[in-house]
Amino acid sequence: MTNLPSFDDLRVISEDERNSFKTNGHVLVESLCSSTELSPFVNPLLKLGAEISWNKNISLEDQRTYDRAFHQAINLWRLDPVAEAFVMAKRFAHVAAQLLDANGVRLYHDQLLNKKANGGHTPWHQDAFYWPIAGHHAITMWMPLVDVTTEMGIVEFVNGSHQEGDLKGGAISENSEQKLSELVNEGDFSTSSYKRLNAGDATFHAGWTLHRAGSNTTQMDRPAMTVIYIADQCPVLNLEREEQHLDLFMYLPGVKEGDLAISPMNPLLWSEIKQ
Ligand SMILES: O=C(O)CCC(=O)C(=O)O
């Protein structure tokens, strides 16, 4: 393995960043890693993502909105040491812990979301709809692996929506897009979007934060790596939805409702004690 940056040094978030996350349910952490640091990870992540993405070969007529939104590869860290080094990064995990106000964070899962050239929009949705974990115990980091512009599809957030709980949009689909866009357009919500992000910038959003991404109208792919962190020692909820059962089975194997959300698939990535 080539010499990779360790990401062992920590980044203390500013009061503004902390407050933005508390108030809005999302925050942009600029230059969480530099393009030089990120560079050795990019090709291995893209290569592995292209190999294992489960929806890359769906024919045009069978593609749903979900498949047009991105090619999705999950848990790259288990398959490749370079991906593992990226996902295990203490610097990223520590930011997640500070924003969650947690003494430690574990991995829930990683994913590479590659919105392909001319790819479709990512419908409005809330991640916690899928999770067997309370929305305030989990947080998603979204980091573009290349410099991106609005035209390529950058995540966009509804400010304060993390306080609203389940807005009943359901699973990511045209249905969630329709229901939730009506809510956003008719309600008192304001949204935050970015014209441009650099590779290595990262947004973090809470479990119930309502978000979407526009379509990719360019000829370039828009790969983004996401890592979902959960507060150490948080419990698994009593499950209400089929999607939560599936997530529990996939990402917390052997763990049951009411148990602590800990399995061999959920390594401790940062903790005050482990330092
Ligand atoms: O990358 C995208 O298009 C969507 C990202 C997203 O929904 C997420 O990371 O939760």
The ligand as a MOL file (V3000), in Angstrom:
LIG
                    3D

  0  0  0     0  0            999 V3000
M  V30 BEGIN CTAB
M  V30 COUNTS 10 9 0 0 0
M  V30 BEGIN ATOM
M  V30 1 O -25.0350 12.1680 -3.0160 0
M  V30 2 C -26.2370 12.3030 -3.1530 0
M  V30 3 O -26.7480 12.5720 -4.2440 0
M  V30 4 C -27.1690 12.1720 -1.9850 0
M  V30 5 C -26.4680 12.0670 -0.6880 0
M  V30 6 C -27.3460 11.7070 0.4480 0
M  V30 7 O -28.5340 11.6810 0.3530 0
M  V30 8 C -26.7210 11.3770 1.7330 0
M  V30 9 O -25.4760 11.3060 1.8340 0
M  V30 10 O -27.4550 11.1700 2.7170 0
M  V30 END ATOM
M  V30 BEGIN BOND
M  V30 1 2 1 2
M  V30 2 1 2 3
M  V30 3 1 2 4
M  V30 4 1 4 5
M  V30 5 1 5 6
M  V30 6 2 6 7
M  V30 7 1 6 8
M  V30 8 2 8 9
M  V30 9 1 8 10
M  V30 END BOND
M  V30 END CTAB
M  END
